[in-house]
Amino acid sequence: MLYFRGLHQDERPVPDTIARMPELWDAIGWQAMRSHVRTLVPFALAVYDDVCEELEEEGFTFDFDFAPAFVETLCWSEDAAFREGEPGELRENVMEAVRRHRQDVVARHRPSSGRASCHVDR
């Protein structure tokens, strides 16, 4: 979730599904929100089992890559968090989000070609 916090702090767009979470939290309270999240754990683990080899092969992690991408793919309501569509579509959406987040992080930390070099000739 640090990824989304960074987006917010940098005043960059935050996905609507993530922006909905604090609104929902305020509306239903922390106990109901915790209950929603607890019901998602088995689902999240099942999706992770399906994509873990691909994540590991590409150097992605559960906590910094998979978890935020999974949460981003969910729709939040006062009754629960849910996902529309087929299971295979969810897998694809999670992996797309993982790769998009990583590209965003890399792009933000890559030195631009216009910056002065730190190289010193001797």
N, C-alpha and C positions, 0 to 999 in steps of 0.2 A: 504494500500500500504506500510505501515511501515514494514510489514512482508517481502516483497520483498527487501526493502531497507536494512533490517537487513541481509538478505541472501547475498546481494552484499557486504556490509561492512565487513561481516565475511569471504568473499571470498569463499562462498559456491555456488553451482550451482543455477542459476536462471532459471526458466522455459523458454524455447525458445519463447513462446508467450509473455512473459513479457519482455524479452530482446529485442524483436522486437519493442516494443512501443517507446523507446527513439530514435531508428534508424528512425522510421517512423516520429516521431516528428521533427527530424532534417531535414528530406527530404521534408515534406509538410508544416511545420510551425505550430505555436501554434493555429492560427485561424482555420485552417482546422482540426487540431486534436480536438479542442474543439467542432467543428461541428460534427465530428465522435462520440464523447462521448455523445453529446446531443441526438443524434438519438438512442443511446443505452438505455437511461433512461427508457422509457416505457417498453422495453423488459426486462431489469433488474428487474424492479418492478413486472412484471408479473411472472418472475421466482421466485422472493422472495416470492410473495403471495403463490406460489405453495409449497415452502419449509419452510415457516416461523414457522409453528407449530413444525415441526421436529427440526429445529434449536433451538427454545426456549426450547423444552423438553430436549435437550442435552446440554443446557447452552451456546449456541453459540450466537454471536451478528451479527447485520447487518454490522457494519463498520469494525470490526476487523476480522471477519470470512467470512461472505457471500461475501462482495464486492471483496476482493482479489481473492477468489475462482472463482467467476463469471468472473472476468477479465482474470484470467488464462485460462479459457476454451475457450476464443475467439481467432480467427485468425485475424491478422491485415494486411491490405493492404493499399495502397495509396488511394484507393477508399472508404474504409469503414472497420469497424470491423464486422466480421460475425462469424457464428457458423454453422458447417456442422453437419448433422445427425438429428435424430428425437428429438422432444421436451423432451420425457421421458429420452432419453440418456443424454441430457444436464443436466436435474435435477440430475441424478445419478452422472454425472461427477462433478457437483458443490459440492454435498454432499461428494463425495470421497475426493475432494481437501480440503474442510473444515476440515474434520477429519484428513487428512494427515498433514495439517499445524498445527493443534492443537497438534498432536502427536510429531511433530518436536519441537514445543515450549516447551512442557512438558519434552521431553527428554533432551533438552539443559539446563533446569533449575532444573532437578532432581539431587540431590546429588548422586555421584557415590558411589558404595559400598566400594571402596578403599580409600575414604577420611577419614580423622581422624574425630572422633566424637567430638562434642562440649560439650558433657555431662560431668559433673564434679561430682565425687562421694564425698560425705561429710560424 
